[in-house]
Amino acid sequence: MDITQQQQLSVRKIVFVAAFFVIFVCSASAAFSVFSIPLQEATGGDAAQVAFALTIYQFFMALFGIISGRIVDKSGPKKLMYVGGLVFGLGWFATAFATSIPMLYITCGFVAGAGNGLLYNPALNTALRWYPEKRGTMSGVLLCAASVGPLVTARAGAILCDAFGIQGLMYLGVAYLIVIWAVGWKMSLPEKGWQPANFIQQTAQGNPSGKSFSPKEMVSTLQFWLLLLLFSVACTAGIMMIGSLSAIGQTQLGMSAIAASNLVAVNLISNLCGRLIIGKLCDKWGELPTLALIFVLTFVALIGLSFAYSLPVFIFFLIILGWSFGGVLVVFPPLTAKTFGMEFSGVNYGIMFFGYSVGALFGPQIAARFVDASAGTAAYHTVFYVAAAVAVLGLVLVALVRQILKKRG
């Protein structure tokens, strides 16, 4: 190995650590729920109106993820870290001064969401370009930051909220800016054509030549639309339940609100473990077989949860659900790059990420429609079954995608 190769391998470790911290900070929306009541009091809105700020946040995160992906593909990620860090921190800082619902939608929904979009996609894709030999594994490790982040930011947010009320968001905004700028200057792309020694490029079924598809070419293919649908379905099945965990614990198990909040922590920890393992499985089995396993486990977990009326049994199946759902976001970055090539992977994954936004939008809405408050402890049974049906649909789609890609490969 020559000195240049050694230096490159050293640089990629630094880039990976920097990306980990950026993604950690990008999980900041977890702290938002802690400030829900102060934000309602400050803006005069109800819980639903305040929560809708996160829907706007997710939309602009996805939209600016496409824009930032295009910038990274053309000129690299470093400037985006400075600009994105400033916009992101400013959005949360300004939210501390929101006095109306429209203002909240602008500061948190638009500004903070746009800042997230300028950071998350570039950080993830930049780091993965340095690890072509184990994209799945490194995607899993990177996204552990998105599991650890909510545990830390929600706790920090709770302390700040208790001490300062809505003004605590000022301190969070400043902290986010400092962390991103502290590591963002280390973000850089590998030289074009660089790869580790002895690396053999792998391609996906349907793209045996390893061709790099431009965004326009990608969205013109059938496999893109099938994968986008698959991403949306995979996210919908998990988000339908994860977003209602506390309410399910209180209704089905008779837990107090404080005790039920611990279920969220169980889910996040199992998410973290799942992402580590799922990433390795992607590299070993391939992304689509791994995704099939995720849907099978999701189905088993959802059916099990519907019959779980004791806390140990409920936690057992919740761990399975959290483990499998945590792997969804791990699978799609390497799957997108492998299917459509690396040259435009920044913007291409930004477009693919809209699948997550669709799931985040419709999952909670679908779940809310099927809650039967009159059924007592069984209020969420229908929700479990509908989510399980969505998981089965996902499994069918995986089989369909594999069959189509096999014919094209």
N, C-alpha and C positions, 0 to 999 in steps of 0.2 A: 504494500500500500504506500503510495507516495505521500509527501507532506501535504499536498493540496487536498487529497482525499481525506486525510486525517483532520485537516482544518474544517472541511465541509461537514464531516460527521460531528465535530465539536459544535459547529454553528447550529446544526439542526436540533441538537439537544437544548440549546439556548432558546431557539425559536419555539420549540415545543413547550418549554416552561412558560415563556411569555404568553403563548396562546392559551395555556391552561388558566392563567390568571385573568386574561381578558374574558374568557368564557365564564369563569367563576363570577365575575362582576356582572356579566350579561344576564345572570339568573336573578337579578335584582328585583324583578317583578314579584318574587316570593314575599318580599317585605311589604308589598302594597296592601295586602289584606290586613296587616297589623294596624294600618292607618285608616282603615275603612270608616270607623265611627267618627274620628276627628275630621275626616274629609267630608262626611255627611253633614256634620255640624257647621263646617266652614263654608260649604258650598250651598247648603240648603237642599241638597238632593237626597233621594232615598238610596237604599243599599243597591238596588238594581241599576240605578243611574250611575252611581259611583263605580260599580263593577264593570259597566260598559266601557269605561276608560281603558280597561285591559284588552277588550276586543279591538278597540281602535289601535292600541299599542301593538298588538299582534299583527294587524293588517299592515301598518307602516313598517314594522320590523321586516316583514316578508317583502314588501315593495322596495325598500331601500337595500335589502339583501341582494336583489337583482342588480340595482345600480352599483352597489359597492363591488359586487362580483365582477362587473365589467371593468371597473377601475383597476382592480387587482390584476386581472388578466392582461391589462395594457401597461400599467405603470407600477405595480407592486403595492404592498399594504401599508407601508410606514406612514405616509401622509394621512391615510384614512384613520390610523390609530389616534393621531393628534386631533383631527377634525371630529371624528366619531366620539372620542373621549370628551371633548369639549361640549358637543351637542348633547350627549347622553347625560353628563353631569349637570349641565345647565337645565335640562328637562326636569330632572328630579329636584334640583334646587328651586326652580321656579314653581313647582307644584306646591311647595310649602306656602306659597302666597296666593293659591287659587281660592277665589271667593265666590265662584259660580261654577255650575256644571260645564258650560261652554269653555270657560277658562281651563278647567281640569282636563277637558278633552284635548285642548291645545298643548298644554304643558306636559302632561303625562302621556296622553294618547299619541299625539303627533310628534312632539319634540323628542321625548325620551324614547319613543318607539323607533323614530328615524335614526337616533343615535345608536340604538341597539342593532339595527339593520346594517349600519356602517361598520360595526365591530364584529358581530358574531360570525357571519358568513366568511369574511376575510380571514379572521383568526383561525377558524376551523380548516378552511381549504388551504391556507398557507402552510400550516403545520403538516397536513396530510401529504402535500407535495414533496415534503422532505422524507417521507416514509413510504415509498411506492411498494416496498417489499412486504409491508405489514399494515396496510391501510386500515383494515378492520380492527386489529388490536389497538392501534394508536387512536382510532376514532373512539373506541370504547373508553380508553384511559382519559382522553380529552373530555369526553362528555360526563365523566365522573365529576368534573368541576361543576356541571350543571345540577348534580345531585347534592354535592357538598355545599354549594353556594346558597341554596334556599335555607339550609339548616343554620348557616352562619348569619346571612342577611336578615332572616326573619327574627332571629334572636336579637341581633343588634338593633333592628327596627323596633322591636318590642321595648327594649331598654330606652331608646331615644324617644319613642312615643310616650312612654310613661313619664319621662323627665321633661319633655318639651312640647308634647302634643304634636300637631301638624308641623311645627317648626323643626322637628327632628329630621324631616326630609332634607333640610338644608345641609345638615352634616353628612347625610348619606350621599347627596349629590357631590359634595366636595371630596369625600372619600373615594367615590367611584372615579372621579377625574384624576386624582392623584395616583391611584393604582394603575389605571390604564396608561397614563403618560410615563409612569415609572418603568413599565415593561414594553410599551408599544414601540419604542425606538429600536428595539432589538428584532422586530419583525422584518423578515426579508424572504424573497423567493430564491430557490436554488437556480443556478445558471441553467439556461435552456439546454435540455439534453442530459443534464447531470443525473446520475443514478449510482447507488452503492455498488461496490465491487461484487461481481458474481450474481447480480440481479437479473432475473428473467421476467420480462414483462408478461403479465397475464391479462387476457381479455375476456369479456363476457360473451355468452352465447348471443348471437345476433350481431356481433361486431368482431368477427375473427381477425380482421385486418388491423384492429387497434386504431382505426380512423378516429380523428378528433372532429366531432360535429360542432359546427357553430350553433349558437342559440336558435337561429332561424331553421337550420337543418334539423336540429333536435326536435323542435315542436312540430315538425312536419312528419315525424315518424309515429307509427302506431305504438311502438314500445314505450315511447315517452308518455303518451296518454294513459296507457295501461299502468305504468309505474306510478304516475301521478295519482291515479285512482286508487292504486294499491296503498300508497302512502297515506292518502286521506282515510281510507277504510281502517288501516292499522292504527292510526291516531284516534279515530272516532271511537273504536271499541274500548280503548284504554281510558281515554279522557272522560267518557260517559260515566265511569265509575270513580276514577281518581278524584274528580272535582266534587264528588258528593260523599267522600269518606267520613267526614265528621258527622254529617247528618245521618248517614247509614248506621254508624256506631251508636248514636243516640237513640235512633228509632228501633233498630233490630236487636241491639244488645242491651238497651236501657242504660247506656253509659252517660255520665255527665259530659258537659261540653268540654271541660278541661281534660278529662280522661280520654275522650274521643279524639282530641287533638293529637294524642300520642300515636294514633293510627297513621297520621300524616308522616310522622318521623319514621315509623316502620316501613312505610311505602318508599320514602326517600332512600333509606339505607338499602333496601332490597333493590331499588333502582340502580344504585351505585354498583352493587355486586353483580347485578345482571349485565350492566354495560361492560364490565371487565371481561366476563365470560363470553358474552355474545360477540364481542369484538374478536376474540380468539377463534370462536367457531366460524365466523365469516371467513377468516384466512384459511381455516382448515377445510371446511365443507363447501364454502361458497355462500353468497348472500341470500339467494332465493331459498335453498334448503333451510338455512338458518331462520329465514322469515316464516317458513312453513311451521317450524318448531315453535316459534313465537305465537302463532295463531292457535296451534293445538293447546299449548299451555294456557293461553288466555281463555280459551273455551273451558278447559277443565277448571281453572280458577274461578270463573264466573258462576259456573254451575255449583261448584263447591260452596262459594260464598252465599248462594241463595238458600242453602240448607244449614248454614252455620249460625247457631244460636248460642254458642258458648265462645268465650273470648279466645281460648287456645286454638280452636278449630278455625275461627274467623282469621286469626293472625296467620295460621299456616297457609290458607288459601290466598290471603292478601300478599304474603311474601312471594308466592308464585306469580300472582298478577303483577306486582311491582317489578319483579325480576324480568318478566317477559316484556312488559310495556316499556321498561327502561331501555331495552335493546332496539326498539324501533328506530330511534334517531341515530343509533350507531350504524345500522345497516345501510341507510340510504346514501350517505356521502360517498363511501367506496363503491357502492353499486352504480351510482350516477357516473362517477369518474371512469369506472371500468366499462360501462356500457357506451358512454359517449365521448370518452377520451379525456386527457388531462389539459389540453391546450386552452379550452374554454370552460374548465371545470368550475371556476369561480361564479360566473354568471349562470351557468347551467344548473348548478346546485341551488343557486338563489331562486331560480324559476321553479325547480322541483320542490323547494321548501314551502311553496304555497299549499302543497298537500297537507302539511302540518297545520297551516292556518285554517284550512277547511275543516279539519278534524276538531281543532280548538273552538271553532265557531259553532259547528253543528252538534258536537258531542254533548255539551251541557244542555243545549236546547232540547235535544231528543230525550235525554234522561229526565228533564223536568216534566215533559209531557206525559211520561208513563208512570210517574209516582202516584200511588193510590193512597192518599192520606187516611181514607176510611178503613184500610186493611190492617191497621195497627202495626204489629211487628213485621208483617209481610208487605209493608208499603212499597218496598223496592223490588219485590219479586219480579214483576214484569220488566223492570229496568234491567235486571240481571239477564233475563232471557233474551231481551232485544239486543243487548250488548253481545251476548253469546252468539246470536244469529249473525251479527255483524262480523264476528270473528270467523264464523263458518264461511261467510261470503269472502272474506279475505283469503282463506285457505283455497277456495275455489279459484280466485283470481291468481294466486301464486301458480297453481297448476296450469291455468290458461296462459299466463305469461311465459312459463317455462316451455310450454309446447310451441308457442309462436316463435320464441327466440331460437328454439332448437331447429325449427324449419328454416329460419333465416340464417342460422349459423352454419 
